[in-house]
Amino acid sequence: MKNAYKIRLALALLIFILLILGFAGFYPAKVPDLQFAPLIQRVFIDFSVIALVLLVVVVLLTILFGRFYCSLICPFGILQEIGAFVLRIKKKNFYTPNYPAKYFISAVVFGALAGGSAVLLRYIEPYTYFGSALTLSIVGIAAFVTVLVIVFFKNRFFCTNICPVGAILGLLSKISLNKLYISDSCVSCGMCSNNCPAGCIDYKNKTIDNETCLKCLKCLEVCPKGGIKYGIKPQKFSLKRRELLVSAGALALFGLMIKAGIEIKDKIAEKFKDIILPPGAGSEERFVNKCLNCNLCVNNCPNKIIVKADKDFSAVHLDYTRGACDKNCAKCGEVCPSGAIKRLKLEDKQKTRIGMAMIKADVCMKCGLCAEACPYDAITFSKGKAPEFNASKCVGCGACKNACKSGAIEIFAVKEQSII
């Protein structure tokens, strides 16, 4: 096990590089599909057998081997590890208690998600933080700076005592089959505690809190006597009175937040009108409640017409001033890890109406450029006459609007996207 830390670190850096390449538009591996919170959402709102299998695999691996997800797959966790290395963070006899606040945070955001809205989750979910920071969104940058400050003072405190995903995985890790533990060969030198980023090792009492342990495996490498072991340790699992009260309170809050999530879902999209959404988004109400704003679709759109959330709409959306939606592209649905943009087959995407084109006859120059540009043959043109639009063929891709030199064409959003 001496090389376990190096192997884990190498795999983590590989996954981190693949994620960065994905956001750069190369998308060589579907690592985002393994992200825990988006995976939960995909299973429930855009169900697929593959998504369910992946979620079950992540859960089972956590129950079997502990909380490796946080040090191996979570990009924001790896980013914090890199930050701690750059800042040379090393705390002497560093031990952090397991605070119960994270259970209530998790109950709030996942309760609202169960009620139908991911709006709260997007402001604290680690993968979303990573994506929005990488794409220079204000929320992401603010979150990154804040967590970097936390890393400086408390290392991985965000992961162990704030993160809602970490709270769930921690509970699973608490009952995991294989755990880290301190053996009788320990000489209480404190090297493990000094190097633990999670602060989960109490070397004086020779205990390791496997719920907050991120399984970085650094302790295995630095222990001079091999006093840290990883494997099956016979022990009794019991809940203390305090833990029972916290569990009951968190479950009660979760139930209340389901109702709150339903209310949020019904109200949040009321003020938004005429926002063109990516094909597969469904409707404004659905999309604004499902999109996590990770911005993976923004960076992978070949025409760069998908833009980040702004004052006009609090989720990603289309901006036709940049170009048109390519008829032969369904990349946004392909890369979306949360199911907010459904994974449509190309032939279905080509039939999905996301808007409707309208012409201002009094402004039209009767040049016919719109008819030439329309990839769906939805516009007919006769010389000297204004173009005629066939509503049954128009999907609102924006090609005609971009071709028009006089600004005579407007694209209006549809209330509900549909296959024509």
C-alpha positions, 0 to 999 in steps of 0.5 A: 500500500506504500504506492497507493497514494501515488497511484491515486494521485496519478489517476486523479490528475488524469481525470482532472485533465480529461475534464479540462479537455472536455470543457475546452471542447475536446470532450475525449471521455465522458467523465462529467457523466460520473459526477454524483449530483448531476447523475442523481438528477439525470436518473430522475429527470432524464432517465436512462439505464446507463445513468442508473447503472453509473449511479449504482456503481458509484454508490456501491464502490463507496460502500465497498471502498469508502469515499474515493469519489472526493479525491479521485473523480470530483474535479473541485476536490482535486482542484482544492488538493492542487491549491493546497499543494501550491500554497504548501498547506500543512497543519500540525496535529490538524484535526477537524470535528465532524459538524452536523451542519452539512446534513442540513445543507444537503437536506435543503438542496436535495430536498428542493431537487426532489421537489423539482428544482436544482436552483439551490443545488447549483449554488453549492454543488462542487462540479458546478463550482468547477465548471462555472469557475473554469468558464469564468462565471462570477458565481464560480470565481467567487466560490473558488476564491472563497474555498481557496481561503478555506483551504488556506486555513482549514484545508479540505473543510469544504469537502468534509463539513459543507459540501452536500455531495460529500455529506451523502458520500460520507454517510455511505463511507461510514458503513463502508466495508473497507476503512482506514484505521490505526493499528497496534504498530502506531507510535503516535508520531503524528505524521499522519495527522500533520499530512491529512487534508481532511483533518480526520485523524486523531492520532492521540486517540488512534482513531480515523473518522472514515465518514470525513476521510477523503481516501487521499491515502497520504497517511499510508505513504507518510507513516514511518512504521506502517501503523495506518492500515486499509481494509476490513476492521471488525467493529460495531456500527451504532448510532449515538443519541446526538446522531439520531437527533441530527438524522431526524432533523435532517430528514424532517427538513428534507421533507419540508424542502420537497414541498418548497422545491415544488413551489420554487419550480412553479414560480421561478420561471414566471418572469422569463419570456422569449428566451431561446433554449437549446434543443432538448431543454423542453420549456423555460420552467423546466430548464431553469429548474434543471440546469446546473450552470456547469457551462459544459454545453457553452464551451462545447457548442461549435457555433458558440451560440450557447451563453452563460446565465445572465440578468435576463435568464438564470440558466444557459440559453441561446444568443443568435447574435453570435450565429445560428443553431447548426442543423447537424449538431446535437453536442449540447445534449450529448455533453449535458451531465444533468439531463437538463438538455435531453440527449436527442438523436440527431434526427430528433434534434433536427425536428425539435422546434425551439423557436419561430421565425417572423418577418417584418414586411415593412423592413424586408429588402426582398433580397432572398438571403434568408431563403438561401440560408434556411437549412430546413427549406421553410422559406420560399422566395420569389424575386421582387416579393417578400419571403414566405415562411412555412410555419410547419417546417420552421424550427427557429434555428436562427439561420435566416436571422443571421443571413438577413442584412436588414434586421427584418427577421425575429426569432421568438421562443416557443412556450414548449419545445416539440417535435414537428 
